[in-house]
Amino acid sequence: MPARIVLLVTSPRLPAGLLTAAAWDVVRRHPVLAGAESELTTAVRVAGAEVTVVDGRATQALLDAAAAHGVAVWLAGPAGDESLARELGLRLAREPGLAELELMYGSWDPPGARLLDAVAVMDRLASPGGDPWKRAQTHRSLAGFLIEECYEAYDAISAGDTDALREELGDVLLQVVLHARLAEELPEEQRWSVDDVAGGLVDKMVRRNPHVFADAEAGTLEEIEASWERIKRAEKARDSVLDGIALSQPALALAAKILERAGRVGLAVPPPLADSQVDPEARLGAGLLATVAAAREAGLDPEAALRRAALAYADAVRAAEKA
């Protein structure tokens, strides 16, 4: 049988010793080579295998080991050692009788693994010796950026541009991990981390979806939404149906949300009449609120409707400028 070289690739985002059974069989039975010392080389040695760190011509060292023992294993570094794989592949393509090349995955990145990279990069940026601008920020100084990034994601959704949406959601995520990293610097009694953020989210998703994670029956969408609201009310113990509304959102959206919450519990509170208001601003506000109420009755989104009209007007302004 021809000699065999196994390129063993592992996920740098998992614990070093967490390998498949097939990978452990290979490293225990055959000589193992690596380009540098690492947590993985240590874990393999602790398990009883021998690892030789190659300084210099790794390709020739692998070919020599494979020729001497029949099989040689290369323990790839965190980046996968693509240059070595390319060099070795070209050498074996020119001299196919030297050895056969096999790629083996000892472990894989789990879904969401790159989120760990995002947290690690942000930790470096916001730590001493990192980015002075990020280290100088506070939750309050970043508040406007969070709103701006959310609006840009909204724009991408409105435009139907999924590539732009992917990028903009990355910018939203940047704000999340930066806020979480800054929170690690708060006084001990106020401190929290990105793990606390994620842990709270996981608990909430499990708790509010008993039709998935518990024995509750999954009925219609309306029944699922009603169950969500009941669980949410029990969690929050709010005094009013209006509690929890984001008061910083645009006024048109705020008015629609207040009307929607009142209607959800059957409260028929009529909005103020514009003619009964004394000052011009109050009359205008009452008239706008009545328009929002009428839009809700018609099943229309007043925020989206005004945005559409404003953008159409912007197009007309640009056309007039060109003329």
Secondary structure, DSSP 8 states (H G I E B T S, - for coil): ---EEEEEE--TTS-TT---HHHHHHHHHS-EEESS--HHHHHHHHTT--EEE--S-HHHHHHHHHHHHSEEEEE--TT--HHHHHHHHHHHHHSTTS-EEEEEES----TTHHHHHHHHHHHHHTSTTS-HHHHT--HHHHHHHHHHHHHHHHHHHHHT-HHHHHHHHHHHHHHHHHHHHHHTTS-GGG---HHHHHHHHHHHHHHT-HHHHSS-----HHHHHHHHHHHHHHHH--SSTTTT--TTS-HHHHHHHHHHHHHHTT-------GGG-SSHHHHHHHHHHHHHHHHHHTT--HHHHHHHHHHHHHHHHHHHHH-
